[in-house]
Amino acid sequence: MTTGPGHAARAEPQPVPGAVPRAVPASFAQERVWFAGRMAPDASAYRIVDELVVHAAVTEADLRHAFVLLVQRHEALRTSLRVVDGRLTQYVLPRIDLALRHVDLTGADDAQQVDVRRSRRTELARRPFDLERAPLWRAELLALGETEWAVVFAAHHVVYDAASRFNLQAELTEICAAAEQGREPKLPELPLSYTGHAQRERDRLSPRRRTELAAYWRARLAQLPPVHRLPLDHLRPAARTFVGAEVRAGLPPEVTASLPGTARRLGTEPVMLCLAAYVALLHRHSGQEDIVVGLPVTGRRQADVLPMIGTFVNMLVVRVDVSGGPTFAELVRRVRSAAHVEERYDIPFQTLVELLPVPRLPGVPPLYQLAFNHVPAGGGLGAASSGSAGCEDDLLLDITADTVRIEYNVALLEKSTADALLADYLALLAAGLSEADMPLPRLPVAPRPGDAPSTRPARTAAGGRPRTATAQLVADVWSAVLGTAVTDVHDDFFHLGGHSVQALRMLARLAAEHDTELSIQAFFADPTVAGLATELERKRPRRTAWR
């Protein structure tokens, strides 16, 4: 099907009439994405869009044949999901009819082609998928010239992940090269199907193994902070939101040059230094010494799943102790110890949420709200977003070999805050690499207008007594209700023994004294003296300095 520049026919790959799907329990990664997607009214955070320029003299028929081979080889490209008897089940069709969209841009100039390609990516990213209807992907073939093509491919994360991007592009490139050269494509063997992987991981997580992992993670994540203390520009909504934006910057050449050598000297991998700098950033801006970060793990340790298209990612909860003013080198060691739990991370994230007695707070993602993602060599972040996009976390830092990107939830943070965080991250990473033996409080961050020195001291969480009149007023009421003096404005009300009735009594007294409404949902999201004082002052145009 052919259309003019900028237009694409509404054709979709379709199940073959009469084809009977095979029902198999969903994988753990599919469950995680499915559950997360159900929380988001607009699940754009779970749609992945790629564009691949085909550097081979191939025809439209060659490209269509390439997709036929891809669909035959990979079950995920023929899969839908639905709940049956309370259990998420994947339905795998034996075959589907392809109806790839064809967009003819051969008559357009370069600027028009760039605009149309961008608009096609945006349109595919916005269009939702019905997870009960296979396939959960769509593609468009953009003819750029007589023998030049771009393929725009969109898929739901429930059947496709970052490693799948590499596999699909590698196979599509090889199939097209083989077509150009008149030979059979040399594609990697697939010794295991995706449904076989799903069954194997369920067999591995036996009741005994589940019990062992539950005990390990309950101990490791005991008294986990229910929410981070990073200062927010806006009061957290009672219901989670998923609209995000991004800022990005290139890694300075001196950073990329020194990362490998510093990592070798500290006996670790470069990614651990990048993660340590992120932990240092969160500590610097929040004053929190118990830092919790969500870290995606590929889930592809076994060789037989490496060439597969599908979703395998699990989320690892990394908890780092930043107390005692460690040097950057010591922080790297702590981060590496917290993140290297390879024999323990095969427990699904959603199972962790079920097992851990962490408070479920309105509008707060469970276990972690701040995330870090390292894109391995050969990967990229795609084109910069010019508008809103999906955002699963409060804050996510992505880093590649040459770029850093911060995605942030626009309901919580302003672009100016994201810009400041990004600038400070680059400064902390550069300083940590050049002065690894320097204590964290002395590591310089990016200067701000009006800052005299380039180094601003880190906020201190331990022993943080009230330092504003509002914080002192809150602390007085807090002490009267709990019967104990406030020694740290960041102490958790419920960890100190408070309960919901006392919380309501305290909020009612503060509301009466200040003639204002105080939200119980906001208090549950940040049950600290600092959090309450921030809410009382939230109409002021500035952010509170002591946070």
Rosetta blueprint (number, residue, H / E / L):
1 M L
2 T E
3 T E
4 G L
5 P L
6 G L
7 H L
8 A L
9 A L
10 R L
11 A L
12 E L
13 P L
14 Q E
15 P E
16 V L
17 P L
18 G L
19 A L
20 V L
21 P L
22 R E
23 A E
24 V E
25 P E
26 A L
27 S L
28 F H
29 A H
30 Q H
31 E H
32 R H
33 V H
34 W H
35 F H
36 A H
37 G H
38 R H
39 M H
40 A L
41 P L
42 D L
43 A H
44 S H
45 A H
46 Y H
47 R E
48 I E
49 V E
50 D E
51 E E
52 L E
53 V E
54 V E
55 H L
56 A L
57 A L
58 V L
59 T L
60 E H
61 A H
62 D H
63 L H
64 R H
65 H H
66 A H
67 F H
68 V H
69 L H
70 L H
71 V H
72 Q H
73 R H
74 H L
75 E H
76 A H
77 L H
78 R H
79 T E
80 S E
81 L E
82 R E
83 V E
84 V E
85 D L
86 G L
87 R E
88 L E
89 T E
90 Q E
91 Y E
92 V E
93 L L
94 P L
95 R L
96 I E
97 D E
98 L L
99 A L
100 L L
101 R E
102 H E
103 V E
104 D E
105 L L
106 T L
107 G L
108 A L
109 D L
110 D H
111 A H
112 Q H
113 Q H
114 V H
115 D H
116 V H
117 R H
118 R H
119 S H
120 R H
121 R H
122 T H
123 E H
124 L H
125 A H
126 R H
127 R L
128 P L
129 F L
130 D L
131 L L
132 E L
133 R L
134 A L
135 P L
136 L L
137 W E
138 R E
139 A E
140 E E
141 L E
142 L E
143 A E
144 L L
145 G L
146 E L
147 T L
148 E L
149 W E
150 A E
151 V E
152 V E
153 F E
154 A E
155 A E
156 H E
157 H L
158 V L
159 V L
160 Y L
161 D L
162 A H
163 A H
164 S H
165 R H
166 F H
167 N H
168 L H
169 Q H
170 A H
171 E H
172 L H
173 T H
174 E H
175 I H
176 C H
177 A H
178 A H
179 A H
180 E H
181 Q H
182 G L
183 R L
184 E L
185 P L
186 K L
187 L L
188 P L
189 E L
190 L L
191 P L
192 L L
193 S L
194 Y H
195 T H
196 G H
197 H H
198 A H
199 Q H
200 R H
201 E H
202 R H
203 D H
204 R H
205 L L
206 S L
207 P H
208 R H
209 R H
210 R H
211 T H
212 E H
213 L H
214 A H
215 A H
216 Y H
217 W H
218 R H
219 A H
220 R H
221 L L
222 A L
223 Q L
224 L L
225 P L
226 P L
227 V L
228 H L
229 R L
230 L L
231 P L
232 L L
233 D L
234 H L
235 L L
236 R L
237 P L
238 A L
239 A L
240 R L
241 T L
242 F L
243 V E
244 G E
245 A E
246 E E
247 V E
248 R E
249 A E
250 G E
251 L L
252 P L
253 P H
254 E H
255 V H
256 T H
257 A H
258 S H
259 L H
260 P H
261 G H
262 T H
263 A H
264 R H
265 R H
266 L L
267 G L
268 T L
269 E L
270 P H
271 V H
272 M H
273 L H
274 C H
275 L H
276 A H
277 A H
278 Y H
279 V H
280 A H
281 L H
282 L H
283 H H
284 R H
285 H H
286 S H
287 G L
288 Q L
289 E L
290 D E
291 I E
292 V E
293 V E
294 G E
295 L E
296 P E
297 V E
298 T L
299 G L
300 R L
301 R L
302 Q L
303 A H
304 D H
305 V H
306 L L
307 P L
308 M L
309 I L
310 G L
311 T L
312 F L
313 V L
314 N E
315 M E
316 L E
317 V E
318 V E
319 R E
320 V E
321 D E
322 V L
323 S L
324 G L
325 G L
326 P L
327 T E
328 F H
329 A H
330 E H
331 L H
332 V H
333 R H
334 R H
335 V H
336 R H
337 S H
338 A H
339 A H
340 H L
341 V L
342 E L
343 E L
344 R L
345 Y L
346 D L
347 I L
348 P L
349 F H
350 Q H
351 T H
352 L H
353 V H
354 E H
355 L H
356 L L
357 P L
358 V L
359 P L
360 R L
361 L L
362 P L
363 G L
364 V L
365 P L
366 P L
367 L L
368 Y L
369 Q L
370 L E
371 A E
372 F E
373 N E
374 H E
375 V L
376 P L
377 A L
378 G L
379 G L
380 G L
381 L L
382 G L
383 A L
384 A L
385 S L
386 S L
387 G L
388 S L
389 A E
390 G E
391 C L
392 E L
393 D L
394 D L
395 L E
396 L E
397 L E
398 D E
399 I E
400 T L
401 A L
402 D L
403 T E
404 V E
405 R E
406 I E
407 E E
408 Y E
409 N E
410 V L
411 A L
412 L L
413 L L
414 E L
415 K H
416 S H
417 T H
418 A H
419 D H
420 A H
421 L H
422 L H
423 A H
424 D H
425 Y H
426 L H
427 A H
428 L H
429 L H
430 A H
431 A H
432 G H
433 L H
434 S H
435 E L
436 A L
437 D L
438 M L
439 P E
440 L H
441 P H
442 R H
443 L L
444 P L
445 V L
446 A L
447 P L
448 R L
449 P L
450 G L
451 D L
452 A L
453 P L
454 S L
455 T L
456 R L
457 P L
458 A L
459 R L
460 T L
461 A L
462 A L
463 G L
464 G L
465 R L
466 P L
467 R L
468 T L
469 A H
470 T H
471 A H
472 Q H
473 L H
474 V H
475 A H
476 D H
477 V H
478 W H
479 S H
480 A H
481 V H
482 L H
483 G L
484 T L
485 A L
486 V L
487 T L
488 D L
489 V L
490 H L
491 D L
492 D L
493 F L
494 F L
495 H L
496 L L
497 G L
498 G L
499 H L
500 S H
501 V H
502 Q H
503 A H
504 L H
505 R H
506 M H
507 L H
508 A H
509 R H
510 L H
511 A H
512 A H
513 E H
514 H H
515 D L
516 T L
517 E L
518 L L
519 S L
520 I H
521 Q H
522 A H
523 F H
524 F H
525 A H
526 D L
527 P L
528 T L
529 V H
530 A H
531 G H
532 L H
533 A H
534 T H
535 E H
536 L H
537 E L
538 R L
539 K L
540 R L
541 P L
542 R L
543 R L
544 T L
545 A L
546 W L
547 R L
